[in-house]
Amino acid sequence: MTDGNELTCVFIGSIIDVQYYKERLEELGISSLWKDEFSSGTIVGLGGVPDSVELLVADSDVESARNCIAELQKK
């Protein structure tokens, strides 16, 4: 997904919210991935916050992704 592009976080929330937004972004052709510090931390014995999953997109898609998420949050 990155192909040399930097990634930017466009949303932080629960895994359920992140999965929902990820699916909506993919419908628009915007690739994304999530970073889940809580699950990663539990595997190695460190703590984390369960509702702090990050949704990341390529820098070139940041504006479109944020607009999409904002519209979805209005509903």
Order of alpha helices (4+ residues) and beta strands (2+ residues): beta-alpha-beta-alpha-beta-alpha
